[in-house]
Amino acid sequence: MERVVAWLNEKNPGLDGPIGVDEDLIEARLIDSMDFLEFIDLLEEISDSSIDLQEVTIDDFRTLARVKERFLGSADLVEVSAG
């Protein structure tokens, strides 16, 4: 999960404070349409499995908690501070 948070911080250098596990990543504009496919590629790399876009919804990517539950299963889920 640290790689996901690091990626989000890299894409959002002005981010202040930690990203909460239930923070809406899309509503907060931490993931935008330009970065979405790159985010999916990152999740596929971390999970070592492919994500079938026909089998997922936008809600599967909405929060760190949901990303972990849906794609990363055993990855540690902690709030990580920015920077």
N, C-alpha and C positions, 0 to 999 in steps of 0.2 A: 504494500500500500504506500510505502514511502516513495516509490518511483512515481506513482500517480500524483501524489501531492507535490513532489518536486517538479513534475511536468506542469501542473497547474500553476505553481509559483513562477516557473520560467515563462509561461505564456502571459502571466499577469504580474509584471514586476512591481507595480504600484500597490499590490495587495498588502494590507495592514492586518496583522493578527492571524490567528489560526483559522483554518477552514474547518468548520464544524462537520461532523459526520452526517448530520441531517440537513446541512445547508443546501439549498437548491442551486446546483452548479450552473444550470441553464438560465434560470431567472436572475441570478447574480452576475450573469455574463462572464463566468469563469471559463466556460466552453462556448465558443460561437460556431456558426456554421462553417467558417473557414477552417477551423481546427478539428472539427468533429471526426473526420476520417483518420486524421493523425492520432486522435485519442483512441479510436477503435483499434488502430494498428498497435498502439502501445499496450492496450489490454490483451490483444492477441499474443503479443510477444511475452508479456508477463505470465499469462495463463498457459502459454504453450498450446493453445487451441484456437481454432478459427471461430469467428462470430458470424453466424448466419443472420444477415439483416432481415430476412423474412421471418425470423423467429423471435425478434426483440421489438420492444417499443421504446420510445423516447424516455419513458419513465424508468427504464432499466439503467439509464445513464444520469439520472437526475441528482442523486446524492452519492456521497462516498459510501454510505452504508449499503445502498442498493447495488452499487457497482461491485462492492466486495461480495455481497450475497449472491449476485447473479453470475459474476465472472471470476472472482478470485478466491472464493471459498475459504481456504485456509490461511490466506494472507492476514497478517496482523492489521487490525483497524484501530488506529489511534489518531487523535487530533494532533496535527503537526503544525507548529508555528511557522509563519512566513519567514523567509530569509534564512 
